[in-house]
Amino acid sequence: MLDNYDYKEHWNNAYQNNVVEKLGWFEDDPVASFDLIEKCNLSKDALIFNAGAGATTLIGLLLEKGYSNILVNDISFLALDKLKNSINNNNNVSFIVDDLTNPTTSLNIKNVDLWHDRAVLHFFTSKDQQLSYFNLLKKIVRKGGYVIFSEFGIDGAKKCCGLDIVNYSEKMLQDRLGEEFTLLESFNHQYNHPSNGNTRKYIYTLFKRITDLY
């Protein structure tokens, strides 16, 4: 990420100028994420924080399955507006416009049971941005809580939406989280771009917080 670049404007433009279903990260069926969430055996009122949600279809699916305490974050208010409009009943969803590399509102959140990030962390290319992101995660995810990452893998794409990204491995994610978290599951996943059909290689990981050292 570029220090002086206006990322809020970048992502607002992406959602204003494109059909959501054609964006390079859109999933019609977020099965990989949902399957990992189900493996956490959360109660239906567990506090779920979806980082950088955009206009994801995952939230609608979670609501359909009975989850009732969902926090949805994005830097783009336009993305969250589109998400709101795609959900028939969003009474169980709170929408938070916040920059995860310079958080404000999100700092007030406590006792998150699940942090879910699909294709967000890999956009944070500087050490300062990554540090802010992980400091927030460790501040608000409770002991016994879960973290799901889905990022471009080591052999995945080097750019997305015109921006450079960081390619991740299981070990890199574990190192960023530290010894407070233990890896429960990891797998590779191939995603097909909805506009051009190109394959993008992701790594999915599920971690559990086992100690509270923060």
C-alpha angles and dihedrals in degrees: 000000000000114000097226098034118118101236094172089059091044093056095039088055091048091056095039096050102039139059106250093228090058097051115117095247101040116128122196089195116023092198098147093056094041093051090054091048091053090052089062089068092218124178114251090250094051114133108252120189114197107198117211092354098171108181095324122170089217094086093057090049093050090051091049089053092053104260107149111178109063130156114197120197135188138151088227118075089193091059091052091047089055090048092050091052092051094057119077095205116021098165089117094052129083117200118214123188104202141136109240091206091055104021125188113156093031091061089073094061118105140187100014111187096197133019111195122191123175115178097339109097093054090067092063102088103165125078092235092054092047091048092052091048095051093041089058093046092051091046097055107029110089127225105275091028126126136236125201121192126186109179138151107285127233092269093039133105119307096212138034130185089357094303132112116246139195116244113222138208129194090256094051091054092047090050091051092051095044131203093317088079133055127203115243101173142358133180142159120246133191117218124191118220107240094220104045105011094237116154119243120193118222134182117217120201135179119202133180125209108236102171137025109228098144 
